[in-house]
Amino acid sequence: MLQIRGLDVYYGAIQALDQVNINVAEGEIVAIIGSNGAGKSTLLRTISGMIRPRQGAIEFKGEDITKVPAHEIVQRGIAQSPEGRRIFTNMTVHENLQLGAYIRKDAQIESDLEAVLDRFPRLRERFKQNSGTMSGGEQQMLAIGRALMTRPKLLLLDEPSLGLAPLLVAEIFRIVLDLNADGVTVLIVEQNANRALEIAHRAYVLETGKIVLEGTGQELRNDPKVKAAYLGG
């Protein structure tokens, strides 16, 4: 579904990604783990079209999207739930979800809205509430729900568990598994490496802009280097 080849990304003179190669097959959960500053969020922003690479290619479903504008990438079926949630805090839950469907003209918007509310009952409870007054976990659910309103084929999740209490972290990862079981392909960037590798079919380790390891989630959980660097063992 997603194929990235030789991706180089710079911020001015500083190289953020160095010859990154990644594959995501349809139906997979693929995790990207790494420390702060490794380039994980840069990778997702580049896939989403918010950053232009200096070199390399990004293909989605067999088509080159390397230079496609961000709004067209959403139309093609890639949606991102960004780090820090970035919901519109001065708008209601309903309004945030409506904005997720801004590119759509089809007749299924209301049924998809109901499906999101069924998946996230707390959002239904707070449907008319100003989203800035909700808890961090509820805002994360809203960010994911807003992305789902685009009807994505590929969902990009950037640090979905960041700053959440352990019970809410467990709930977010359960939601990711449920979404995948319903047919959504997921590329997840996550500092909680243990939980990410637990649910991932495959995973990559990104260090200072380079892919240094790849394998199944279980293989990387058992890798001594990964254990020492990211799993606290």
C-alpha positions as CSV (number, residue, x, y, z in Angstrom):
1,M,0.0,0.0,0.0
2,L,2.8,2.5,1.0
3,Q,6.3,2.3,-0.4
4,I,9.0,4.8,0.6
5,R,12.4,4.7,-1.2
6,G,15.5,6.7,-0.4
7,L,13.8,9.5,1.4
8,D,16.0,12.5,2.4
9,V,14.5,15.4,4.3
10,Y,16.2,18.5,5.5
11,Y,15.3,21.5,7.7
12,G,17.6,24.0,6.1
13,A,21.1,22.6,6.3
14,I,20.1,20.0,8.9
15,Q,19.3,16.5,7.6
16,A,16.3,15.0,9.4
17,L,15.8,11.8,7.3
18,D,18.6,9.9,5.6
19,Q,17.8,7.4,2.9
20,V,14.7,6.0,4.6
21,N,13.1,2.9,3.1
22,I,9.8,1.7,4.4
23,N,7.0,-0.6,3.2
24,V,3.4,-0.9,4.6
25,A,1.2,-3.6,3.2
26,E,-2.5,-3.4,3.1
27,G,-4.1,-4.6,6.4
28,E,-0.9,-4.2,8.4
29,I,-0.1,-2.3,11.6
30,V,3.5,-1.0,11.1
31,A,5.2,0.8,14.0
32,I,8.1,3.3,13.9
33,I,10.0,3.5,17.2
34,G,12.9,5.7,18.2
35,S,14.0,8.3,20.6
36,N,13.1,12.1,20.6
37,G,14.5,13.8,17.6
38,A,15.0,10.6,15.6
39,G,12.8,11.9,12.8
40,K,9.6,10.0,13.4
41,S,7.2,12.9,13.2
42,T,9.1,14.3,10.2
43,L,8.5,11.0,8.4
44,L,4.7,11.2,8.9
45,R,4.6,14.8,7.9
46,T,6.5,14.0,4.8
47,I,4.1,11.2,3.9
48,S,1.2,13.6,4.5
49,G,2.6,16.2,2.1
50,M,3.3,18.8,4.8
51,I,7.1,18.6,4.2
52,R,8.7,18.1,0.8
53,P,11.7,15.7,0.6
54,R,14.9,16.7,-1.1
55,Q,15.3,13.2,-2.5
56,G,13.4,9.9,-2.7
57,A,9.9,8.7,-3.6
58,I,6.7,8.0,-1.8
59,E,4.2,5.7,-3.6
60,F,0.7,5.0,-2.3
61,K,-1.3,2.2,-3.9
62,G,1.1,2.2,-6.9
63,E,1.0,6.0,-7.5
64,D,3.8,8.5,-6.8
65,I,2.5,11.0,-4.3
66,T,5.9,12.6,-3.5
67,K,4.9,16.0,-4.8
68,V,1.1,15.8,-4.3
69,P,-0.4,18.6,-2.2
70,A,-1.4,17.6,1.3
71,H,-5.2,18.1,0.8
72,E,-5.0,15.8,-2.3
73,I,-3.2,13.1,-0.2
74,V,-6.1,13.1,2.2
75,Q,-8.5,12.7,-0.8
76,R,-6.5,9.7,-1.9
77,G,-7.0,8.0,1.4
78,I,-4.2,8.9,3.9
79,A,-5.2,10.7,7.1
80,Q,-3.1,11.7,10.1
81,S,-3.9,12.0,13.8
82,P,-1.0,14.4,14.7
83,E,1.2,14.5,17.7
84,G,-0.3,16.7,20.4
85,R,-3.8,16.0,19.0
86,R,-4.2,19.5,17.4
87,I,-7.9,19.6,17.7
88,F,-9.8,22.9,17.4
89,T,-10.2,23.6,21.1
90,N,-12.6,26.5,20.6
91,M,-15.0,24.2,18.7
92,T,-17.3,21.5,19.8
93,V,-16.7,17.7,19.4
94,H,-19.4,17.7,16.6
95,E,-17.7,20.6,14.7
96,N,-14.3,19.0,14.9
97,L,-15.7,15.8,13.5
98,Q,-17.5,17.7,10.7
99,L,-14.2,19.3,9.7
100,G,-12.7,15.8,9.4
101,A,-15.2,15.3,6.5
102,Y,-14.6,18.6,4.8
103,I,-13.3,17.0,1.6
104,R,-16.3,14.7,1.2
105,K,-19.4,15.1,-0.8
106,D,-20.9,11.6,-0.5
107,A,-24.1,10.6,1.3
108,Q,-22.4,8.5,4.0
109,I,-21.0,11.3,6.1
110,E,-23.8,11.0,8.8
111,S,-23.5,7.2,8.9
112,D,-19.8,7.5,9.3
113,L,-20.3,10.1,12.1
114,E,-22.5,7.6,13.9
115,A,-19.9,4.9,13.5
116,V,-17.2,7.1,15.0
117,L,-19.5,7.9,18.0
118,D,-20.3,4.2,18.4
119,R,-16.5,3.5,18.5
120,F,-15.9,6.4,20.9
121,P,-18.9,6.6,23.3
122,R,-17.3,9.4,25.3
123,L,-17.4,11.6,22.2
124,R,-21.2,11.0,22.0
125,E,-21.5,12.0,25.6
126,R,-19.6,15.2,24.9
127,F,-21.0,15.8,21.4
128,K,-21.9,19.5,22.0
129,Q,-19.1,20.2,24.5
130,N,-16.3,22.5,23.7
131,S,-13.4,20.2,22.9
132,G,-10.9,22.3,24.8
133,T,-12.6,21.4,28.1
134,M,-12.1,17.6,27.6
135,S,-9.4,15.4,29.1
136,G,-6.3,14.5,27.2
137,G,-7.6,11.0,26.5
138,E,-10.9,12.3,25.2
139,Q,-9.1,14.8,23.0
140,Q,-6.9,11.9,21.6
141,M,-10.1,10.0,20.8
142,L,-11.4,13.1,19.0
143,A,-8.2,13.5,17.0
144,I,-8.5,9.8,15.8
145,G,-12.2,10.2,15.2
146,R,-11.6,13.3,13.1
147,A,-9.1,11.4,11.0
148,L,-11.5,8.5,10.5
149,M,-14.1,11.0,9.1
150,T,-12.0,11.2,6.0
151,R,-12.6,7.5,5.4
152,P,-8.9,6.7,5.3
153,K,-7.3,3.6,3.7
154,L,-4.1,4.4,5.6
155,L,-4.2,6.0,9.1
156,L,-1.1,7.7,10.4
157,L,-0.9,7.9,14.2
158,D,1.7,10.2,15.7
159,E,2.3,9.5,19.4
160,P,-1.3,8.6,20.2
161,S,-0.4,7.6,23.8
162,L,1.7,10.7,24.7
163,G,0.8,12.1,28.1
164,L,-2.0,9.7,28.8
165,A,-2.6,7.7,32.0
166,P,-1.9,3.9,31.8
167,L,-5.6,2.9,31.6
168,L,-6.2,5.4,28.7
169,V,-3.0,4.1,27.0
170,A,-4.4,0.6,27.0
171,E,-7.7,1.9,25.6
172,I,-6.0,3.8,22.8
173,F,-4.1,0.7,21.7
174,R,-7.2,-1.5,21.9
175,I,-8.9,1.0,19.6
176,V,-6.0,0.8,17.2
177,L,-6.4,-3.0,17.1
178,D,-10.1,-2.7,16.6
179,L,-9.6,-0.3,13.7
180,N,-7.1,-2.6,12.1
181,A,-9.5,-5.5,12.5
182,D,-12.1,-3.5,10.6
183,G,-9.8,-3.1,7.7
184,V,-7.8,0.1,8.4
185,T,-4.1,-0.1,7.6
186,V,-2.1,1.7,10.3
187,L,1.3,3.3,10.5
188,I,2.0,4.3,14.1
189,V,4.8,6.4,15.5
190,E,5.1,5.8,19.2
191,Q,7.6,6.3,22.1
192,N,5.9,3.6,24.1
193,A,7.9,1.1,22.2
194,N,6.8,-1.9,24.2
195,R,3.1,-1.3,23.5
196,A,3.7,-0.4,19.9
197,L,5.7,-3.6,19.2
198,E,3.1,-5.6,21.0
199,I,0.4,-4.7,18.4
200,A,2.6,-4.3,15.3
201,H,2.8,-6.8,12.5
202,R,6.1,-5.2,11.6
203,A,8.3,-2.4,12.9
204,Y,11.2,-0.2,12.1
205,V,13.7,1.5,14.5
206,L,14.6,5.0,13.4
207,E,17.8,6.6,14.9
208,T,19.0,10.1,13.9
209,G,17.1,9.9,10.7
210,K,18.2,6.4,9.6
211,I,16.4,3.1,9.7
212,V,18.8,0.9,11.7
213,L,16.6,-2.2,12.4
214,E,13.4,-3.7,11.0
215,G,11.5,-6.9,11.6
216,T,8.3,-8.2,13.0
217,G,7.0,-6.6,16.2
218,Q,7.9,-9.8,18.2
219,E,11.4,-10.0,16.6
220,L,12.2,-6.4,17.7
221,R,10.7,-6.9,21.2
222,N,13.2,-9.8,21.6
223,D,16.2,-8.0,20.0
224,P,18.8,-7.2,22.7
225,K,19.6,-3.8,21.3
226,V,16.0,-2.8,21.2
227,K,15.5,-4.1,24.7
228,A,18.4,-2.1,26.0
229,A,17.6,1.1,24.2
230,Y,13.8,1.3,24.2
231,L,12.3,-1.4,26.5
232,G,14.2,-0.8,29.7
233,G,15.8,-4.2,29.8
